[in-house]
Amino acid sequence: MSTATTTPAAALWDFDGTLADTEPLWIEAEYELIARLGGTWSEEQANELVGNSLLDSGAYILNAIGRRDLDPAWVVDQLIARVVTFLAERPMPWCPGARELLASLNAAGVPCALVSASYRVLLDAALSQLPAGTFAVSVAGDEVTQGKPHPEPYERACAALAVDPRDCVVFEDSGNGARSGNAAGALVIAVPNRVEIPDAPRRLQVGSLTELDAAAVGRLLEDARARR
C-alpha cells in the first residue's frame, strides 16, 4: 500500500448491516409476520433478502409462503412497524467501528451520506441517535425510483453533495449494495456481515470497520486510483 493519502470527496454509507447491525431485527420481524400468515421461514431465505429493496423483499416473502392475495407494500408496512418498535425498545445495534470511523471522517472534513433501502422512518430513528451533522445527506429507499442494485440511490446522494461518485467511497455489506455503489462509479469498501460479497473491479473487502480510519480510507482510494 502506498503512503500517499487522498481525501475522498464523500463517504457514502449503507445502513442495515453496515452502520447498524439491524439485520437480526428484520429477520425477527420476518419470522413473526410469516408465522402470523401461516407460513414457514428459514435463515437461508432471510439471507436472500439482505440488500434487496423492501418491495422486492415483500414480494419474495409472499411468493415463498404462497400468499399472492396480499400486497408486497402491506408486508413492507408490517415489517417496518415492527422494526421501528424494536429500535424504540432496544439500544441501536451499531456495527463495530462504525461510529468511530464516522467521527474520524467528520474530523477529516469528509462529508458523509446515509444511503439505504430502509424507509425514511427508520433512517430518522438512526439519525436521531447520532450527533447533529454526522450525515450531511440521507437517501431512503422510499425516496428513489429504483433501489439497489441500481445506481440511483448512490447517484442521488452524490448529486445532493455535488461530488463526483468516482471520487467517493461506499461502505456496504451486501452484494446488491456493492453493485449499486460500483455502478454509480464509486470505490466500494465491502464489509461482509451475513452474506458473502463477490469480488469486482473497484471493490475492496475488509473484515471490519474497526480496521479503518479516515487516513486508511484515503490510502485505499489512492491505491484504487493508481491501479486504474
Beta strands, then each sheet from edge to edge (+ up, - down):
strand 1: 10-13
strand 2: 112-115
strand 3: 137-139
strand 4: 168-172
strand 5: 187-190
strand 6: 203-205
sheet 1: 3+ 2+ 1+ 4+ 5+ 6+
end
